């Protein structure tokens, strides 16, 4: 269990590293694209698509599974010890997928923050100013209401509670 957890965390980092690497350049994907497709069907030079970068879930799963199958086959021939079990294999694939989506989330959020940083600062200042205005309005309304209540409610002297009870005959 401990080995699987360590491999899972390492594969998350591996997935983030692969995703980051492909976001900066996709030379290997372009190479395979040129090998597989005719000139008309090849990807454009401005296309940034990679094996994992800007791909759908199923395609990512296929590429990651294929990568780890090749890695396990090579490991089996180099080291004849039975290290690559199915649970470790599944942990590596799931961890790498999680790492790619985590890296995607980090990249997207940093882009949004960079784009909106000036507008966010303006929104924060506007919100603070509106809050100050609201507090000032509350202070002035409260003081005006208190003054109005004091002016409006001069109490008329009536009978006290003791006198009313005497009138009803409850007290002597």
DOMARDO-343307 format. One line per field, with one value per residue (C-alpha): residue number from 1; x, y, z negated. Coordinates in steps of 0.25 Angstrom, whole numbers, always signed. Layout:
REM residues N
nr <- NUM ...;
u <- X ...;
v <- Y ...;
w <- Z ...;
REM end
This chain:
REM residues 172
nr <- 1 2 3 4 5 6 7 8 9 10 11 12 13 14 15 16 17 18 19 20 21 22 23 24 25 26 27 28 29 30 31 32 33 34 35 36 37 38 39 40 41 42 43 44 45 46 47 48 49 50 51 52 53 54 55 56 57 58 59 60 61 62 63 64 65 66 67 68 69 70 71 72 73 74 75 76 77 78 79 80 81 82 83 84 85 86 87 88 89 90 91 92 93 94 95 96 97 98 99 100 101 102 103 104 105 106 107 108 109 110 111 112 113 114 115 116 117 118 119 120 121 122 123 124 125 126 127 128 129 130 131 132 133 134 135 136 137 138 139 140 141 142 143 144 145 146 147 148 149 150 151 152 153 154 155 156 157 158 159 160 161 162 163 164 165 166 167 168 169 170 171 172;
u <- +0 +11 +18 +5 +3 +17 +16 +2 +8 +20 +11 +3 +16 +20 +7 +8 +23 +19 +7 +16 +26 +16 +10 +23 +26 +20 +32 +30 +15 +18 +28 +18 +7 +16 +19 +5 -3 -2 +2 -12 -16 -4 -6 -4 +9 +1 -6 -1 -8 +1 -1 -7 -8 -21 -26 -39 -40 -40 -29 -20 -24 -20 -6 -3 -7 +2 +13 +13 +11 +24 +30 +26 +30 +44 +45 +41 +52 +63 +59 +53 +47 +31 +30 +20 +7 -7 -10 +3 +0 -14 -8 +2 -9 -19 -8 -3 -17 -19 -6 -9 -23 -17 -6 -17 -25 -13 -9 -23 -25 -12 -16 -29 -22 -12 -23 -32 -22 -24 -39 -39 -31 -41 -53 -47 -45 -59 -65 -57 -62 -77 -75 -70 -82 -92 -86 -87 -101 -104 -98 -106 -119 -118 -115 -126 -136 -132 -134 -147 -152 -148 -155 -168 -170 -172 -180 -193 -194 -205 -208 -197 -199 -201 -213 -219 -219 -225 -236 -239 -240 -228 -220 -224;
v <- +0 +10 +7 +9 +23 +27 +23 +30 +43 +42 +40 +52 +60 +53 +56 +71 +71 +64 +74 +86 +81 +79 +92 +99 +90 +78 +74 +59 +60 +68 +57 +46 +55 +56 +41 +37 +47 +52 +67 +71 +65 +69 +79 +94 +100 +109 +97 +94 +80 +70 +56 +61 +76 +80 +66 +60 +50 +37 +41 +45 +31 +24 +31 +30 +15 +12 +20 +12 -1 +1 +5 -8 -16 -10 -11 -26 -29 -21 -25 -39 -36 -35 -21 -16 -21 -17 -9 -1 +0 +6 +16 +21 +23 +30 +38 +43 +47 +54 +61 +66 +71 +78 +85 +89 +95 +102 +108 +112 +119 +126 +131 +136 +143 +150 +155 +160 +165 +180 +178 +170 +181 +192 +183 +182 +197 +199 +189 +196 +209 +204 +198 +211 +218 +208 +209 +224 +223 +214 +223 +235 +227 +222 +235 +242 +231 +232 +248 +246 +235 +245 +256 +248 +240 +250 +241 +246 +245 +235 +226 +217 +202 +203 +213 +204 +192 +200 +204 +190 +186 +177 +186 +193;
w <- +0 -3 +10 +17 +10 +13 +28 +29 +23 +32 +44 +41 +42 +54 +61 +57 +63 +76 +78 +75 +85 +96 +93 +97 +109 +116 +125 +123 +126 +139 +143 +141 +148 +160 +161 +160 +169 +183 +185 +186 +173 +165 +153 +155 +150 +140 +134 +120 +118 +112 +107 +94 +96 +101 +103 +98 +87 +95 +104 +91 +85 +98 +99 +84 +84 +96 +90 +77 +84 +92 +79 +72 +84 +84 +69 +69 +79 +72 +58 +57 +43 +43 +39 +49 +43 +48 +36 +38 +52 +50 +39 +49 +60 +51 +44 +57 +62 +49 +51 +65 +61 +48 +57 +67 +56 +51 +64 +67 +54 +55 +69 +64 +52 +61 +70 +59 +49 +53 +53 +40 +33 +38 +34 +20 +19 +24 +14 +2 +6 +7 -7 -13 -6 -12 -26 -25 -20 -32 -42 -37 -36 -50 -56 -48 -52 -67 -66 -60 -70 -81 -75 -71 -84 -96 -105 -111 -126 -129 -140 -146 -146 -161 -159 -148 -157 -168 -158 -155 -169 -170 -179 -192;
REM end
